[in-house]
Amino acid sequence: RDLKGVIVTLSDNGHLQCSYLGTDPSVFQVPKVDSREINYEDFDAEMKELQKIIREATKTQDTLPKSEKHRDLIVTAEVSPDLDAESQAIDSEVKAEAVPSVTVKVLIKSRVTVQKPNLVVCVQAPLAVTCDQFIFDDLEPDSSETVVVSVFLKGNCSPSELEGDCVVSYNMPTGIMKVAQCNFRLPLRLICSPSHPSKAANHKLTIDTNKPPISFITIFPDFVDLSEDDQANVLGFQFLTGSKTTLLASKTSQRYRIQSDQLEDLWLITKELTLRLEEHFKKQNCEEFMCTFSGSIPLQEYFELIDRHFELRLNAEKFQELLSERAVQFRAIERRLLTRFKDKNPAPLQHLDTLLEGTFREVIALADAAEENQTNMFQAFTKLKSATHLVILLIGLWQKLSTDQVAILEATLLPLAEDTQDLGWEETVDAAVSYLLRTCLSKSSKEQALTISSQLCMPKDTSRLKKNITLFCDRLAKGGRLSLSTDSTTHQAAVMTG
């Protein structure tokens, strides 16, 4: 249509995009209206007609979500029980000999006509998908589409979660946009493989149960080597990133021990153990099965991960300031050089070119250092998320918290999917923990009267956060219970805003 200046881009994944910059000016001018007397009867009749049209357009029969049985479009994801025979991993940063991948088959079934269905497959970094976005033609009633993708470990650190989501957005013929989604669980074998158990470890956890220990041959068949006799009670896990974790089942008591050199590596194995035990006893129709934790919460080791992450955030701030200074210096030298070159009788450069090159090298070196710091900060945040998940699980088992209370705990300690300089994990968690300490976990009306700063900004250090988390655990240990129901509507509004 005679568009000028269209920018055509092709991404690494093969998505072609044409971007049109700007808009065409409207040449329409509002005509002058002749002044005439207002006929109120005609206005009333027109108003009633318009209200009738609005009522028809806003009927709720097609906008409210229908029950699961009568959904217009259903999306399901099926994860292959085995790893891919030939790995589909692309550009993985993991230094292991082989990076495995697993196939996820996504099926979209439509019961009615849907327009422009768009599928997005999401997994949390450092995991990645071979292709994460699919756009389909309009689907007819009782038609379906199938998509096959592979998931693999791309970043050089263990993920904090092994879950993924499939989201399909589509339009109804009436113009209403709807969304259907489902989630899937990835196998533990995707990020670690069986190995020899390690006897020595810096971090150890003991999970108690109310049933006799189950042989690992039964609950971890994908990790057991039947040629080795002792694998019924001891298992070793080797992560792709190089670290090891060991799982032991007691022969005499109803206990399981998880041990590793890194605190964050305990998380996925502990979670997998509790999930597989629950599934095993569910199949046995045993409803009384329960896991508990009676040890001490590893707060000091957890605080070390918080300090490491915060230190990298401070480094990022310093690099930003230095880059800004060098960029100003670079532009100033450029202006001087341009002035010299424009003169009819140019003056000597007086080593301005040498200064420009030196500044340029400094800018590049600082940018590289800032980029490396950004990578380290992402890895530190992933480790911090894993350790936080572990702390949440242990507090839930320790205090026998209900599902609702665990959800509050997760919202408090894991408020961010991504960590940025503008809104970081430390200040967000500090505000959330402070709020709970002065509401449901408060000891006196004096604490309830304390006001929390309305503005979230990066703190100078982590001492206040660590103190609040320690106090938070202490209050839970003394019988405090997590709840968001308060008499004050302002408190509820604050929670909703948070």
Buried (B, 14 or more C-beta within 10 A) or exposed (E): EEEEEEEEEEEEEEEEEEEEEEEEEEEEEEEEEEEEEEEEEEEEEEEEEEEEEEEEEEEEEEEEEEEEEEBBBBBEBEBBEEBBEEBBBBEBEBEBEEBBBBBBBBBBBBBEBBBEBBBBBBBBBBBBBBBBEBEBEBBEEEBEBEBEBBBBBBBBBBBBBBEBBBBBBBBBEEEEEBEBEBEBEBBBBBBBBBBEBBEEBEBBBBBBBEBEBBEBBEBBEEBBEEEEEEBBBBBBBBBBBEBBBBBBBBEEEBBBBBBBEBBBBBBBBBBBBBEBBBEBBEEEEEEEBBBBBEEEBBBEBBBEBBBBBBBBBEBBEEBEEBBEEBBEBBEEBBEBBEEBEEEEEEEEBEEBEEBBEBBBEBBEEBBEBBEEBBBBBBBBBBBBBBBBBBBBBBBBBBBEBEEEBBEBBBBBBBBEEEBEEEBBBBBBBBBBBBBBBBBBBBEEEEEBEEEBEEEBEBBEEBEBBBEBBBBBBEBBEEEBEBEBEBEEEEBBEBBEEB
